[in-house]
Amino acid sequence: MVKTSVSLCGITIDNPVIPASGTFGFGLEFAELYDINVLGSFSFKGTTKDARFGNPTPRIAETEGGMLNAVGLQNPGVAHVKAVELPALAKVFHKPVMANVSGFSIEDYAYTCAALDDEEQIGWIEVNISCPNVHGGGMSFGTSAQNAAAVTKAVKAVTKKPIIIKLTPNVTDICEIARAVEVEGADGVSLINTLSGMRISLPKRKPLLANVTGGLSGPCVFPVALRCVYQVYNAVKIPIVGMGGVSSAEDVIEMMMAGATAVEVGAANLVDPFASKKIVEALPLAMEKYKISSLTEIIGAAH
């Protein structure tokens, strides 16, 4: 019998598979398809202080080996999430959930994290300082070690929940950012968010996305994500949640060997709504194949 459970920032989860924010909504649509309690957890839709309509359409485009998105943090706002989404979720998901928070100022981040601090079902708060699709916020905080540290300090001051800072790969040195947030008290880091990219429509002679650029995700980014996780593991002592192109149980194991404690599954959920469930089910067999008795023993094993 293999052991799939891991401890993420002091919270034990049955397995390390966590659907990524923006690909799983607030879980309710997926709960109609299968029992989402088979998951380790999931990171719910990126939430901001106020409701957001998001970017103009078109905001999704397919590309070789992945997809581009420029949704722009469409969400109903934190008050609605507390009043409507979380009570509904509690009826179908009986584990700690990961809240994903974004903002356009340090005050925004602090407000939203403080608002979610009293929600019992929220286990961790994943603070997104790395969204490449929003003007005037998001990645502008994640590309500066000083700004990333300032956001971390502000949110740590208003919540007792573990804070996981979500990092962008669109920087020269992701380890510098990781070290900066660790110094300010981050309980963990998650990486990577999407890579900035674009495509052009040849017939129309203009960008496919109304936003011009978007975030590239899918299997094509997996080697980049793996490299980042491997490097950050050597740079910090706090847990890492690895993500970026993960689409199989073998990918989960590879991410963990690079240094991840848990692994988020993103674009694969948009291709197949059962993707995360299938990965959870395939994980024990993959562990037996590679003679892994416990997942905790392989965290950072490639180093």
N, C-alpha and C positions, 0 to 999 in steps of 0.2 A: 504493500500500500504506500503510494507516494504522498508526500505532504506538499500541498499547493499553497497553504496559508503563508502570509507575510505580515510584518508589522510596519505600517506606514505612519511615521511621526507619533508612535505610541498607540496607534489604533490597529488592532488585528483585523485583517480582512481574509475571507476564505480563499481567495485567489488574487493574483495581481492584475487581473484584466479590468480596465476601467474605460468605458466609452468616453471619448473626448468631447469637451464642450463644443457646442455648435453642430454636433453630428447626432445628438440624441435628445434634443429638445429638453423637456422637463420629465422625460421618461414615460409619459402617459401613452403616447402613440405606440411605443414599443411594448408596453405592458399589455396591450390588446393582442399582440402577436405571440408573446411567450412570457414565462415567469421571469421577470428581470432580476429576481433575487438570486439567480444563479451567478450573477456578476459579482466581482469583488466590491465594486461601487460604480458610480458614474459621475462625471462632471457635468452639471446642468448648464443650460444655455447662458452665455455670457450676459450678466446683468449689470445695469447701470443705475445711477440715482434716479433718473427720469426715463420715461418710456421713449423708445427710439423706433422710427420707421425703417431706418437703414438707408443704404445707398439706392440710387435709381437703378432700374433694370436696363439692359441685362447685367446680371451680377454673378452668373455662373458660366464657366466655359470649360469644355473638355480639352485636354491636351495629351500628348503622348505620355503614357505611364502615370497619368494623374489628372488633376483638375485645378482650375483657378477659381477662387471665390472672392467676391468683394461685397459680401452681404452687409457689412457695416454695423454689426452689433445690434441688429433688430431685436428688440425685447420689450416686454411690457412695463419695465421699471420695477424697482425693488419693493415698493409698497404692494403692487399687484402680486408679485412673487410670494410675498409673505402671506397675503390675505387669501390667495386663490391657489397658486401652483403648489406650494408646499403642503397645505392640508390635503389636497387631492393626491399628491404623491405618497403621503403617509399611508394611504389606504392600500397601495399596491406595492410599495417598496419598504422593507422592514430592516434596512441597514443604514449606517451613516452614509450620507450623500456628500459629494464634493460641490461646494458652491463656487462658481466662476464669476469673478467681479472685474469690471473694467471701469475706466473713468477718463475724464478730460482735464482733471486737475488733481493735485494731491488731496484737496478737500473733498472732491467727489469720491475718490477711493476710500477715504476715511469714513465718510458718511455711509456709504453702502456696506462696508464691512461692519461698522457699528450697528447698523440696522439688522444685520443677519446674526449678530453675536448671540442673541437670545433664542435662536431657533434650535431646538434640541436635536432635530434630525441631521443638521449639518455637522459633519465630522471635521472637515477641513475647508479652508477658504483658499481657492486658487486665484491668485491675483495676476490678472493678465496685463502685463506692461509691454506686450509684444505684438499687438495686432497691427498688421501692415495696411489695413484697409480703411482706416479712420483718420480723417484730417484733424489736426489739432489735438491729438491725444494718442493713446495706445503706444505704438512703437517709439514715439518720441521720448517716452520715459525709459523704455527698455534699451535704447541705444547709447545711453549715458550712464556710466557707473554711478556718478553723483546723483542723478535723478532717480535711478533705480533704488539706490540706498535711501533716498528721501521718502519715496513711496513706502518702502518696507518699514521704515521707522514710524511713519504716520499710522499705518494700519496695525502694527504691533501694539501701538498705544491704546487702541480702542477695542480690541478683541482678545479673548482668552483662547480662542480656537487656534489650532496649528495653521500657520500661514505658509503656503507654497507659492513661490513667485515663478510665474511662467515667463521663460526667456525667449528672446528672438535670436535666430541664427544670422540675421542681417547686420552683423557687427564684425569688426576685425578680430576681436578677442572675447569670445563668450565666457571664458574663464574669469576675466576681469570683472564682468558683471556679476557672475555667480559669487565670487569672493566678496564683492561689495554688499550684496544683500545678506550674505551669511553674517558679516560683521554687524549688521543692524538687526540681527535677530531672526531672520527667516528660518522657519523650521524645516523647509525643504525647497527644492527647485523643480520645476517641470520644464522639459525641453525635448523637441523644439516646437515653436510655433511655425507657421508657414514661411516659406521663402518668397520674397517679392518677385513677381514675374508678370508677363503680359503676352498676349497674342494679338495678331492683326488679321482682320478679314480682308482677303485679297479682292473679292468682288466689290466690297464697299470702300476699300482703301482707308480703313480707320480701325482703331482698336476694337476688339470683340466686347470688352467690358466697358460699360458706361463710365466706370471709375478709372478707366485706362489701365491701371495696374491692379493686381489682386494677389492673393496668397496661394502659392503653389503647394499642393499636398498630394498624397498618394504614394504608391510604391517607388516612384522615381526619386523621392527625397530620403528614402530609408538609409542609404549609405552616409548621407550628410548628417542625419539625425544620430546615427550610431557613432559617428566620429565625435560629435559634440558631447554626447553622453560619456564616452570614453575619456575625453579630455577633462570634462568637468568633474568626473569621479576623482581624478588626481588632484583637483584644485580645492575641493571643499570636503567637509566631514559630514554635512547634512544629507539626508536621503534625496535621491533623484527619482522623479517620475519621467520615464523615457517615452517619447512618442515621435511619430513622423513616418508614415508609410507602413505601419505595422498591419499585417493582414493574415498572419498565420501563427500557430503555436510556436513554430520554430523561430519566428521573428521575435516573439516574446522572450524566449530563452536567450536569443542572441543579444537583445537589449539588456537583459539582466546580467549576462556575462560581461557586458561593457560597463556595467555599474548601476543599472536601474534597480530600484527596489520594487516599483510597480510600473505598469506599462499601459499607456492610453492608446485606444484604437479609434482613429478618426474617419478618414475618407472611406474606409472599407464599409462602414455602416451605411453610407449613402449609396453604395453599389449593391449591398446585400443587407437588409435589415436584421438578418440573423447572424451576421458576421461575428459579432462579439460572443454570442452564445456558442457558435461553432468552435471558436478559439478556446473558450473555457472547456468545452467537452473534449477537444483534441489534446489539451495540455498534459493530462496524465499519461497518455500513450506516448507523446513526444518525450516526456521525462524518462519513461521506461526505456525508450529507444536509445537515449543518450546516457543511460545509467545514472540518472539524477534521482536521489531519494527524497530530497527536500529542496525547494526553490531557494531558501535562504542561504544554502551553501554555495550557490553559484553567483551570488551578487558580487560583481567585480572579478569573477574568476579568470577573465581574460588578461588581467594585469599581472 
